[in-house]
């Protein structure tokens, strides 16, 4: 009887999970559809557009799998509880932990897959998509990935906090092209322009702090407007790896070797870059662990909710997911402020969902 029960629960859980995964993955990828007009405008073929869309799907899976697990847990176990099936199972001597065992094992397998996806599938898919888009048309503005340190130009490392068109805010740049004057540039805002031949990028920055202000040994100073020396663009079809293109192993190696790979940066800059690599690495691990912690939290919550309505279960799951992802977004935003320890903040939703799940399981017994 126990084996039959496990198969029944696993089948119900996996079918609901699969259906939810298809819907959520499509929703996560749909944002790319709005960019298709750009590709059509430059003469992209329908096959090219389809290929770009398909390459986006593997990037979405590590995000949508945990979301699908908690949605499936709330829908399946909420329905079983509302129909009195959970009560009948408990009356036959089957514990809540025994009822949840098959879905929890299924979720653990999903966690392993997500770790592999973060290691191999998602980074390779992202890199392949960016490279393919480059072959269609190089948009130099796409080089400015918001919120990440970019090292795609020889001698210049920069980070943009926000970008709207060619306007940028919260700019941090480290210019080491002149060995005698290695300069840190911090600007409140600025504008970016591309030369007509698309060979150089030009920065005009405002409310700028320069270190050094004039030359070696001149000290730090402020200027209202600063025009950086033009930055040479890479070859039109070339795309260099960014942080999203790195596997878990490459992220770990980059995290450990920040000081070796960036000797031109000062201790503060290396600390910020090291934290960015660390937060990205931990983010992927935490997203994978969500598969188990969301199931651990969602199963007893579904049992206690006694709801058959799918809309209620979906709404509850979205609320939990959004709350959990807020901590991840906050950790990423604080990666430039290592003193705030974003590498610890990112673990808060794992701790809360695990603790909440254990408490709910105990109450469900």
VENLINZI-V625824 format. One record per backbone hydrogen bond with DSSP energy under -1.0 kcal/mol. NH is the residue of the N-H (numbers start at 1). CO is the residue of the C=O. If there is no record, write none. Layout:
NH/CO ; NH/CO
This chain:
5/1 ; 6/2 ; 7/3 ; 8/4 ; 9/5 ; 10/6 ; 11/7 ; 12/8 ; 13/9 ; 14/10 ; 15/11 ; 16/12 ; 17/13 ; 18/14 ; 19/15 ; 20/16 ; 21/17 ; 22/18 ; 23/19 ; 24/20 ; 25/21 ; 26/22 ; 27/23 ; 28/24 ; 29/25 ; 30/26 ; 32/29 ; 33/30 ; 35/32 ; 36/33 ; 38/35 ; 39/35 ; 40/36 ; 41/37 ; 43/40 ; 44/39 ; 49/45 ; 50/46 ; 51/47 ; 52/48 ; 53/49 ; 54/50 ; 55/51 ; 56/52 ; 60/56 ; 60/57 ; 61/57 ; 63/60 ; 64/60 ; 65/61 ; 67/63 ; 68/64 ; 69/65 ; 70/66 ; 71/67 ; 72/68 ; 73/69 ; 74/70 ; 75/71 ; 76/72 ; 77/73 ; 78/74 ; 79/75 ; 80/76 ; 81/77 ; 82/78 ; 83/79 ; 84/81 ; 85/80 ; 86/80 ; 88/84 ; 89/85 ; 90/86 ; 91/87 ; 92/88 ; 93/90 ; 94/89 ; 99/95 ; 100/96 ; 104/100 ; 105/101 ; 106/102 ; 107/103 ; 108/104 ; 109/105 ; 110/106 ; 111/107 ; 112/108 ; 113/109 ; 114/110 ; 115/111 ; 116/112 ; 117/113 ; 118/114 ; 119/115 ; 120/116 ; 122/117 ; 124/120 ; 125/121 ; 126/122 ; 127/123 ; 128/124 ; 129/125 ; 130/126 ; 131/127 ; 132/128 ; 133/129 ; 134/130 ; 135/131 ; 137/133 ; 142/139 ; 143/140 ; 144/141 ; 145/143 ; 147/160 ; 148/145 ; 150/158 ; 156/153 ; 157/174 ; 158/150 ; 159/172 ; 161/169 ; 162/169 ; 164/167 ; 167/164 ; 168/190 ; 169/162 ; 170/188 ; 171/187 ; 172/159 ; 173/185 ; 174/157 ; 175/183 ; 176/155 ; 181/178 ; 183/175 ; 184/211 ; 185/173 ; 186/209 ; 187/171 ; 188/206 ; 188/207 ; 189/206 ; 190/168 ; 191/204 ; 192/166 ; 193/202 ; 195/200 ; 198/195 ; 201/231 ; 202/193 ; 204/191 ; 205/226 ; 206/189 ; 207/224 ; 208/223 ; 209/186 ; 210/221 ; 211/184 ; 213/219 ; 218/215 ; 221/210 ; 223/208 ; 226/205 ; 228/203 ; 231/201 ; 233/199 ; 238/235 ; 245/242 ; 246/243 ; 251/247 ; 252/248 ; 253/249 ; 254/250 ; 255/251 ; 256/252 ; 257/253 ; 261/257 ; 262/258 ; 265/262 ; 270/266 ; 271/267 ; 272/268 ; 273/269 ; 274/270 ; 275/271 ; 276/272 ; 277/273 ; 278/274 ; 279/275 ; 280/276 ; 281/277 ; 282/278 ; 283/279 ; 284/280 ; 285/281 ; 286/282 ; 287/283 ; 288/284 ; 289/285 ; 290/286 ; 291/288 ; 292/289 ; 293/289 ; 294/290 ; 296/292 ; 297/293 ; 298/294 ; 299/295 ; 301/297 ; 302/298 ; 303/299 ; 304/300 ; 305/301 ; 306/302 ; 313/309 ; 314/310 ; 315/311 ; 316/312 ; 317/313 ; 318/314 ; 319/315 ; 320/316 ; 321/317 ; 322/318 ; 323/319 ; 324/320 ; 325/321 ; 326/322 ; 329/325 ; 330/326 ; 331/327 ; 332/328 ; 333/329 ; 334/330 ; 335/332 ; 337/334 ; 340/337 ; 341/338 ; 344/341 ; 345/341 ; 346/342 ; 347/344 ; 348/345 ; 351/347 ; 352/348 ; 353/349 ; 354/350 ; 355/351 ; 356/352 ; 357/353 ; 358/354 ; 359/355 ; 360/356 ; 361/357 ; 362/358 ; 363/359 ; 364/360 ; 365/361
